[in-house]
Amino acid sequence: MKWTDTLDIAIELLDAHPDVDPQLVRFTDLHAWVMALDGFDDDPEKSSERILESIQMNWIEEKE
């Protein structure tokens, strides 16, 4: 996965952190959790606030 795979990342985060409310996750934690996902292989510097927001929104939608 790459940073642009925001929906896939959100689904993986939902599986990895099922009890977490994604609305309450800080972007610093979100970045670290994405980097720790199995199958994630991208440059940490390619992340941006816009990408993290997209991941967070997808995660919120998938959790509903």
PDB file of N, CA, C and O in Angstrom:
ATOM      1  N   MET A   1       0.831  -1.183   0.000  1.00  0.00           N
ATOM      2  CA  MET A   1       0.000   0.000   0.000  1.00  0.00           C
ATOM      3  C   MET A   1       0.876   1.247   0.000  1.00  0.00           C
ATOM      4  O   MET A   1       1.982   1.267   0.540  1.00  0.00           O
ATOM      5  N   LYS A   2       0.350   2.255  -0.611  1.00  0.00           N
ATOM      6  CA  LYS A   2       0.992   3.569  -0.656  1.00  0.00           C
ATOM      7  C   LYS A   2       0.061   4.581   0.008  1.00  0.00           C
ATOM      8  O   LYS A   2      -1.097   4.271   0.287  1.00  0.00           O
ATOM      9  N   TRP A   3       0.559   5.778   0.260  1.00  0.00           N
ATOM     10  CA  TRP A   3      -0.237   6.816   0.900  1.00  0.00           C
ATOM     11  C   TRP A   3      -1.520   7.113   0.130  1.00  0.00           C
ATOM     12  O   TRP A   3      -2.523   7.502   0.728  1.00  0.00           O
ATOM     13  N   THR A   4      -1.496   6.936  -1.181  1.00  0.00           N
ATOM     14  CA  THR A   4      -2.672   7.233  -1.996  1.00  0.00           C
ATOM     15  C   THR A   4      -3.776   6.184  -1.860  1.00  0.00           C
ATOM     16  O   THR A   4      -4.893   6.412  -2.322  1.00  0.00           O
ATOM     17  N   ASP A   5      -3.492   5.060  -1.246  1.00  0.00           N
ATOM     18  CA  ASP A   5      -4.484   3.991  -1.059  1.00  0.00           C
ATOM     19  C   ASP A   5      -5.281   4.228   0.223  1.00  0.00           C
ATOM     20  O   ASP A   5      -5.313   3.377   1.112  1.00  0.00           O
ATOM     21  N   THR A   6      -5.916   5.380   0.304  1.00  0.00           N
ATOM     22  CA  THR A   6      -6.520   5.815   1.564  1.00  0.00           C
ATOM     23  C   THR A   6      -7.648   4.894   2.040  1.00  0.00           C
ATOM     24  O   THR A   6      -7.779   4.662   3.242  1.00  0.00           O
ATOM     25  N   LEU A   7      -8.456   4.371   1.128  1.00  0.00           N
ATOM     26  CA  LEU A   7      -9.529   3.476   1.551  1.00  0.00           C
ATOM     27  C   LEU A   7      -8.966   2.150   2.055  1.00  0.00           C
ATOM     28  O   LEU A   7      -9.410   1.643   3.085  1.00  0.00           O
ATOM     29  N   ASP A   8      -8.005   1.590   1.349  1.00  0.00           N
ATOM     30  CA  ASP A   8      -7.385   0.341   1.798  1.00  0.00           C
ATOM     31  C   ASP A   8      -6.722   0.518   3.158  1.00  0.00           C
ATOM     32  O   ASP A   8      -6.810  -0.357   4.020  1.00  0.00           O
ATOM     33  N   ILE A   9      -6.064   1.643   3.343  1.00  0.00           N
ATOM     34  CA  ILE A   9      -5.417   1.927   4.626  1.00  0.00           C
ATOM     35  C   ILE A   9      -6.470   2.019   5.731  1.00  0.00           C
ATOM     36  O   ILE A   9      -6.284   1.472   6.817  1.00  0.00           O
ATOM     37  N   ALA A  10      -7.576   2.714   5.449  1.00  0.00           N
ATOM     38  CA  ALA A  10      -8.638   2.864   6.447  1.00  0.00           C
ATOM     39  C   ALA A  10      -9.197   1.510   6.861  1.00  0.00           C
ATOM     40  O   ALA A  10      -9.445   1.281   8.045  1.00  0.00           O
ATOM     41  N   ILE A  11      -9.398   0.616   5.909  1.00  0.00           N
ATOM     42  CA  ILE A  11      -9.917  -0.721   6.207  1.00  0.00           C
ATOM     43  C   ILE A  11      -8.926  -1.491   7.074  1.00  0.00           C
ATOM     44  O   ILE A  11      -9.319  -2.172   8.021  1.00  0.00           O
ATOM     45  N   GLU A  12      -7.648  -1.381   6.747  1.00  0.00           N
ATOM     46  CA  GLU A  12      -6.626  -2.060   7.551  1.00  0.00           C
ATOM     47  C   GLU A  12      -6.568  -1.488   8.967  1.00  0.00           C
ATOM     48  O   GLU A  12      -6.392  -2.235   9.929  1.00  0.00           O
ATOM     49  N   LEU A  13      -6.715  -0.172   9.099  1.00  0.00           N
ATOM     50  CA  LEU A  13      -6.711   0.452  10.425  1.00  0.00           C
ATOM     51  C   LEU A  13      -7.926   0.011  11.233  1.00  0.00           C
ATOM     52  O   LEU A  13      -7.822  -0.197  12.442  1.00  0.00           O
ATOM     53  N   LEU A  14      -9.058  -0.132  10.589  1.00  0.00           N
ATOM     54  CA  LEU A  14     -10.255  -0.605  11.275  1.00  0.00           C
ATOM     55  C   LEU A  14     -10.031  -2.008  11.823  1.00  0.00           C
ATOM     56  O   LEU A  14     -10.444  -2.314  12.942  1.00  0.00           O
ATOM     57  N   ASP A  15      -9.383  -2.852  11.046  1.00  0.00           N
ATOM     58  CA  ASP A  15      -9.067  -4.208  11.508  1.00  0.00           C
ATOM     59  C   ASP A  15      -8.037  -4.200  12.635  1.00  0.00           C
ATOM     60  O   ASP A  15      -8.144  -4.970  13.590  1.00  0.00           O
ATOM     61  N   ALA A  16      -7.044  -3.331  12.516  1.00  0.00           N
ATOM     62  CA  ALA A  16      -5.954  -3.291  13.493  1.00  0.00           C
ATOM     63  C   ALA A  16      -6.355  -2.608  14.801  1.00  0.00           C
ATOM     64  O   ALA A  16      -5.815  -2.923  15.862  1.00  0.00           O
ATOM     65  N   HIS A  17      -7.298  -1.677  14.723  1.00  0.00           N
ATOM     66  CA  HIS A  17      -7.692  -0.895  15.903  1.00  0.00           C
ATOM     67  C   HIS A  17      -9.221  -0.813  15.980  1.00  0.00           C
ATOM     68  O   HIS A  17      -9.786   0.273  15.849  1.00  0.00           O
ATOM     69  N   PRO A  18      -9.891  -1.944  16.189  1.00  0.00           N
ATOM     70  CA  PRO A  18     -11.365  -1.957  16.131  1.00  0.00           C
ATOM     71  C   PRO A  18     -12.058  -1.152  17.230  1.00  0.00           C
ATOM     72  O   PRO A  18     -13.201  -0.731  17.053  1.00  0.00           O
ATOM     73  N   ASP A  19     -11.400  -0.937  18.340  1.00  0.00           N
ATOM     74  CA  ASP A  19     -12.031  -0.236  19.457  1.00  0.00           C
ATOM     75  C   ASP A  19     -11.720   1.257  19.491  1.00  0.00           C
ATOM     76  O   ASP A  19     -12.140   1.960  20.410  1.00  0.00           O
ATOM     77  N   VAL A  20     -10.982   1.743  18.488  1.00  0.00           N
ATOM     78  CA  VAL A  20     -10.579   3.149  18.459  1.00  0.00           C
ATOM     79  C   VAL A  20     -11.621   3.977  17.715  1.00  0.00           C
ATOM     80  O   VAL A  20     -12.113   3.572  16.662  1.00  0.00           O
ATOM     81  N   ASP A  21     -11.951   5.136  18.271  1.00  0.00           N
ATOM     82  CA  ASP A  21     -12.807   6.095  17.570  1.00  0.00           C
ATOM     83  C   ASP A  21     -11.902   6.919  16.661  1.00  0.00           C
ATOM     84  O   ASP A  21     -11.104   7.715  17.155  1.00  0.00           O
ATOM     85  N   PRO A  22     -12.005   6.747  15.341  1.00  0.00           N
ATOM     86  CA  PRO A  22     -11.092   7.445  14.434  1.00  0.00           C
ATOM     87  C   PRO A  22     -11.193   8.964  14.498  1.00  0.00           C
ATOM     88  O   PRO A  22     -10.262   9.663  14.098  1.00  0.00           O
ATOM     89  N   GLN A  23     -12.300   9.474  14.992  1.00  0.00           N
ATOM     90  CA  GLN A  23     -12.447  10.927  15.111  1.00  0.00           C
ATOM     91  C   GLN A  23     -11.523  11.515  16.174  1.00  0.00           C
ATOM     92  O   GLN A  23     -11.221  12.708  16.155  1.00  0.00           O
ATOM     93  N   LEU A  24     -11.078  10.666  17.098  1.00  0.00           N
ATOM     94  CA  LEU A  24     -10.260  11.141  18.210  1.00  0.00           C
ATOM     95  C   LEU A  24      -8.764  10.901  18.015  1.00  0.00           C
ATOM     96  O   LEU A  24      -7.963  11.233  18.889  1.00  0.00           O
ATOM     97  N   VAL A  25      -8.387  10.329  16.876  1.00  0.00           N
ATOM     98  CA  VAL A  25      -6.987   9.987  16.633  1.00  0.00           C
ATOM     99  C   VAL A  25      -6.224  11.217  16.149  1.00  0.00           C
ATOM    100  O   VAL A  25      -6.635  11.887  15.202  1.00  0.00           O
ATOM    101  N   ARG A  26      -5.116  11.498  16.810  1.00  0.00           N
ATOM    102  CA  ARG A  26      -4.244  12.600  16.373  1.00  0.00           C
ATOM    103  C   ARG A  26      -3.502  12.176  15.109  1.00  0.00           C
ATOM    104  O   ARG A  26      -3.218  10.995  14.909  1.00  0.00           O
ATOM    105  N   PHE A  27      -3.197  13.144  14.271  1.00  0.00           N
ATOM    106  CA  PHE A  27      -2.509  12.831  13.015  1.00  0.00           C
ATOM    107  C   PHE A  27      -1.132  12.221  13.253  1.00  0.00           C
ATOM    108  O   PHE A  27      -0.678  11.409  12.447  1.00  0.00           O
ATOM    109  N   THR A  28      -0.464  12.587  14.328  1.00  0.00           N
ATOM    110  CA  THR A  28       0.840  11.986  14.617  1.00  0.00           C
ATOM    111  C   THR A  28       0.689  10.493  14.897  1.00  0.00           C
ATOM    112  O   THR A  28       1.502   9.687  14.445  1.00  0.00           O
ATOM    113  N   ASP A  29      -0.351  10.129  15.640  1.00  0.00           N
ATOM    114  CA  ASP A  29      -0.616   8.713  15.902  1.00  0.00           C
ATOM    115  C   ASP A  29      -1.066   8.003  14.632  1.00  0.00           C
ATOM    116  O   ASP A  29      -0.634   6.884  14.355  1.00  0.00           O
ATOM    117  N   LEU A  30      -1.928   8.648  13.866  1.00  0.00           N
ATOM    118  CA  LEU A  30      -2.412   8.061  12.627  1.00  0.00           C
ATOM    119  C   LEU A  30      -1.252   7.759  11.683  1.00  0.00           C
ATOM    120  O   LEU A  30      -1.202   6.688  11.079  1.00  0.00           O
ATOM    121  N   HIS A  31      -0.339   8.686  11.559  1.00  0.00           N
ATOM    122  CA  HIS A  31       0.832   8.500  10.693  1.00  0.00           C
ATOM    123  C   HIS A  31       1.631   7.276  11.153  1.00  0.00           C
ATOM    124  O   HIS A  31       2.024   6.442  10.338  1.00  0.00           O
ATOM    125  N   ALA A  32       1.863   7.179  12.445  1.00  0.00           N
ATOM    126  CA  ALA A  32       2.639   6.056  12.984  1.00  0.00           C
ATOM    127  C   ALA A  32       1.914   4.733  12.770  1.00  0.00           C
ATOM    128  O   ALA A  32       2.543   3.732  12.429  1.00  0.00           O
ATOM    129  N   TRP A  33       0.603   4.719  12.965  1.00  0.00           N
ATOM    130  CA  TRP A  33      -0.163   3.487  12.789  1.00  0.00           C
ATOM    131  C   TRP A  33      -0.164   3.039  11.334  1.00  0.00           C
ATOM    132  O   TRP A  33      -0.074   1.845  11.048  1.00  0.00           O
ATOM    133  N   VAL A  34      -0.266   3.992  10.418  1.00  0.00           N
ATOM    134  CA  VAL A  34      -0.214   3.641   8.989  1.00  0.00           C
ATOM    135  C   VAL A  34       1.148   3.034   8.659  1.00  0.00           C
ATOM    136  O   VAL A  34       1.231   2.014   7.975  1.00  0.00           O
ATOM    137  N   MET A  35       2.202   3.663   9.144  1.00  0.00           N
ATOM    138  CA  MET A  35       3.555   3.167   8.870  1.00  0.00           C
ATOM    139  C   MET A  35       3.751   1.749   9.416  1.00  0.00           C
ATOM    140  O   MET A  35       4.551   0.987   8.874  1.00  0.00           O
ATOM    141  N   ALA A  36       3.039   1.392  10.468  1.00  0.00           N
ATOM    142  CA  ALA A  36       3.195   0.078  11.099  1.00  0.00           C
ATOM    143  C   ALA A  36       2.342  -1.015  10.448  1.00  0.00           C
ATOM    144  O   ALA A  36       2.492  -2.189  10.787  1.00  0.00           O
ATOM    145  N   LEU A  37       1.460  -0.656   9.532  1.00  0.00           N
ATOM    146  CA  LEU A  37       0.594  -1.649   8.907  1.00  0.00           C
ATOM    147  C   LEU A  37       1.399  -2.625   8.052  1.00  0.00           C
ATOM    148  O   LEU A  37       2.315  -2.232   7.330  1.00  0.00           O
ATOM    149  N   ASP A  38       1.036  -3.908   8.150  1.00  0.00           N
ATOM    150  CA  ASP A  38       1.618  -4.899   7.243  1.00  0.00           C
ATOM    151  C   ASP A  38       1.192  -4.544   5.825  1.00  0.00           C
ATOM    152  O   ASP A  38       0.028  -4.228   5.582  1.00  0.00           O
ATOM    153  N   GLY A  39       2.099  -4.595   4.929  1.00  0.00           N
ATOM    154  CA  GLY A  39       1.777  -4.300   3.538  1.00  0.00           C
ATOM    155  C   GLY A  39       1.925  -2.843   3.161  1.00  0.00           C
ATOM    156  O   GLY A  39       1.818  -2.496   1.985  1.00  0.00           O
ATOM    157  N   PHE A  40       2.170  -1.981   4.142  1.00  0.00           N
ATOM    158  CA  PHE A  40       2.389  -0.569   3.810  1.00  0.00           C
ATOM    159  C   PHE A  40       3.852  -0.369   3.477  1.00  0.00           C
ATOM    160  O   PHE A  40       4.735  -0.718   4.260  1.00  0.00           O
ATOM    161  N   ASP A  41       4.097   0.196   2.307  1.00  0.00           N
ATOM    162  CA  ASP A  41       5.473   0.381   1.847  1.00  0.00           C
ATOM    163  C   ASP A  41       5.573   1.673   1.054  1.00  0.00           C
ATOM    164  O   ASP A  41       5.523   1.674  -0.176  1.00  0.00           O
ATOM    165  N   ASP A  42       5.716   2.773   1.783  1.00  0.00           N
ATOM    166  CA  ASP A  42       5.867   4.068   1.123  1.00  0.00           C
ATOM    167  C   ASP A  42       6.743   4.959   1.994  1.00  0.00           C
ATOM    168  O   ASP A  42       6.969   4.682   3.172  1.00  0.00           O
ATOM    169  N   ASP A  43       7.214   6.000   1.402  1.00  0.00           N
ATOM    170  CA  ASP A  43       8.089   6.957   2.070  1.00  0.00           C
ATOM    171  C   ASP A  43       7.299   7.737   3.124  1.00  0.00           C
ATOM    172  O   ASP A  43       6.273   8.333   2.795  1.00  0.00           O
ATOM    173  N   PRO A  44       7.746   7.748   4.375  1.00  0.00           N
ATOM    174  CA  PRO A  44       7.029   8.496   5.418  1.00  0.00           C
ATOM    175  C   PRO A  44       6.899   9.982   5.091  1.00  0.00           C
ATOM    176  O   PRO A  44       5.961  10.636   5.547  1.00  0.00           O
ATOM    177  N   GLU A  45       7.818  10.508   4.319  1.00  0.00           N
ATOM    178  CA  GLU A  45       7.807  11.929   3.977  1.00  0.00           C
ATOM    179  C   GLU A  45       6.757  12.286   2.929  1.00  0.00           C
ATOM    180  O   GLU A  45       6.480  13.465   2.708  1.00  0.00           O
ATOM    181  N   LYS A  46       6.169  11.279   2.282  1.00  0.00           N
ATOM    182  CA  LYS A  46       5.153  11.551   1.252  1.00  0.00           C
ATOM    183  C   LYS A  46       3.773  11.781   1.841  1.00  0.00           C
ATOM    184  O   LYS A  46       2.827  12.090   1.117  1.00  0.00           O
ATOM    185  N   SER A  47       3.658  11.633   3.127  1.00  0.00           N
ATOM    186  CA  SER A  47       2.395  11.891   3.807  1.00  0.00           C
ATOM    187  C   SER A  47       2.138  13.396   3.854  1.00  0.00           C
ATOM    188  O   SER A  47       3.066  14.203   3.799  1.00  0.00           O
ATOM    189  N   SER A  48       0.860  13.751   3.956  1.00  0.00           N
ATOM    190  CA  SER A  48       0.490  15.158   4.116  1.00  0.00           C
ATOM    191  C   SER A  48      -0.777  15.229   4.963  1.00  0.00           C
ATOM    192  O   SER A  48      -1.440  14.217   5.192  1.00  0.00           O
ATOM    193  N   GLU A  49      -1.098  16.407   5.414  1.00  0.00           N
ATOM    194  CA  GLU A  49      -2.310  16.580   6.206  1.00  0.00           C
ATOM    195  C   GLU A  49      -3.539  16.174   5.386  1.00  0.00           C
ATOM    196  O   GLU A  49      -4.467  15.570   5.924  1.00  0.00           O
ATOM    197  N   ARG A  50      -3.549  16.494   4.120  1.00  0.00           N
ATOM    198  CA  ARG A  50      -4.671  16.149   3.241  1.00  0.00           C
ATOM    199  C   ARG A  50      -4.841  14.636   3.152  1.00  0.00           C
ATOM    200  O   ARG A  50      -5.963  14.134   3.223  1.00  0.00           O
ATOM    201  N   ILE A  51      -3.746  13.911   2.999  1.00  0.00           N
ATOM    202  CA  ILE A  51      -3.805  12.446   2.916  1.00  0.00           C
ATOM    203  C   ILE A  51      -4.286  11.855   4.234  1.00  0.00           C
ATOM    204  O   ILE A  51      -5.132  10.960   4.244  1.00  0.00           O
ATOM    205  N   LEU A  52      -3.756  12.349   5.339  1.00  0.00           N
ATOM    206  CA  LEU A  52      -4.179  11.842   6.644  1.00  0.00           C
ATOM    207  C   LEU A  52      -5.658  12.130   6.898  1.00  0.00           C
ATOM    208  O   LEU A  52      -6.358  11.300   7.477  1.00  0.00           O
ATOM    209  N   GLU A  53      -6.136  13.296   6.472  1.00  0.00           N
ATOM    210  CA  GLU A  53      -7.558  13.614   6.599  1.00  0.00           C
ATOM    211  C   GLU A  53      -8.400  12.638   5.782  1.00  0.00           C
ATOM    212  O   GLU A  53      -9.452  12.188   6.238  1.00  0.00           O
ATOM    213  N   SER A  54      -7.946  12.319   4.595  1.00  0.00           N
ATOM    214  CA  SER A  54      -8.668  11.384   3.739  1.00  0.00           C
ATOM    215  C   SER A  54      -8.716   9.989   4.366  1.00  0.00           C
ATOM    216  O   SER A  54      -9.757   9.331   4.345  1.00  0.00           O
ATOM    217  N   ILE A  55      -7.602   9.547   4.915  1.00  0.00           N
ATOM    218  CA  ILE A  55      -7.570   8.256   5.603  1.00  0.00           C
ATOM    219  C   ILE A  55      -8.546   8.272   6.780  1.00  0.00           C
ATOM    220  O   ILE A  55      -9.326   7.338   6.963  1.00  0.00           O
ATOM    221  N   GLN A  56      -8.492   9.330   7.563  1.00  0.00           N
ATOM    222  CA  GLN A  56      -9.356   9.437   8.735  1.00  0.00           C
ATOM    223  C   GLN A  56     -10.834   9.438   8.326  1.00  0.00           C
ATOM    224  O   GLN A  56     -11.643   8.764   8.964  1.00  0.00           O
ATOM    225  N   MET A  57     -11.199  10.179   7.280  1.00  0.00           N
ATOM    226  CA  MET A  57     -12.592  10.218   6.829  1.00  0.00           C
ATOM    227  C   MET A  57     -13.056   8.853   6.330  1.00  0.00           C
ATOM    228  O   MET A  57     -14.177   8.433   6.616  1.00  0.00           O
ATOM    229  N   ASN A  58     -12.194   8.162   5.586  1.00  0.00           N
ATOM    230  CA  ASN A  58     -12.539   6.817   5.112  1.00  0.00           C
ATOM    231  C   ASN A  58     -12.714   5.858   6.287  1.00  0.00           C
ATOM    232  O   ASN A  58     -13.612   5.016   6.287  1.00  0.00           O
ATOM    233  N   TRP A  59     -11.859   5.995   7.271  1.00  0.00           N
ATOM    234  CA  TRP A  59     -11.940   5.149   8.469  1.00  0.00           C
ATOM    235  C   TRP A  59     -13.261   5.383   9.199  1.00  0.00           C
ATOM    236  O   TRP A  59     -13.923   4.432   9.615  1.00  0.00           O
ATOM    237  N   ILE A  60     -13.639   6.643   9.351  1.00  0.00           N
ATOM    238  CA  ILE A  60     -14.903   6.984   9.997  1.00  0.00           C
ATOM    239  C   ILE A  60     -16.072   6.375   9.224  1.00  0.00           C
ATOM    240  O   ILE A  60     -16.976   5.796   9.826  1.00  0.00           O
ATOM    241  N   GLU A  61     -16.061   6.498   7.916  1.00  0.00           N
ATOM    242  CA  GLU A  61     -17.144   5.948   7.090  1.00  0.00           C
ATOM    243  C   GLU A  61     -17.196   4.416   7.170  1.00  0.00           C
ATOM    244  O   GLU A  61     -18.277   3.830   7.234  1.00  0.00           O
ATOM    245  N   GLU A  62     -16.027   3.778   7.166  1.00  0.00           N
ATOM    246  CA  GLU A  62     -15.996   2.315   7.246  1.00  0.00           C
ATOM    247  C   GLU A  62     -16.463   1.802   8.603  1.00  0.00           C
ATOM    248  O   GLU A  62     -17.006   0.701   8.697  1.00  0.00           O
ATOM    249  N   LYS A  63     -16.256   2.585   9.643  1.00  0.00           N
ATOM    250  CA  LYS A  63     -16.631   2.168  11.000  1.00  0.00           C
ATOM    251  C   LYS A  63     -18.145   2.241  11.211  1.00  0.00           C
ATOM    252  O   LYS A  63     -18.684   1.524  12.054  1.00  0.00           O
ATOM    253  N   GLU A  64     -18.820   3.081  10.469  1.00  0.00           N
ATOM    254  CA  GLU A  64     -20.279   3.262  10.650  1.00  0.00           C
ATOM    255  C   GLU A  64     -21.076   2.075  10.247  1.00  0.00           C
ATOM    256  O   GLU A  64     -22.302   2.092  10.347  1.00  0.00           O
TER     257      GLU A  64
END
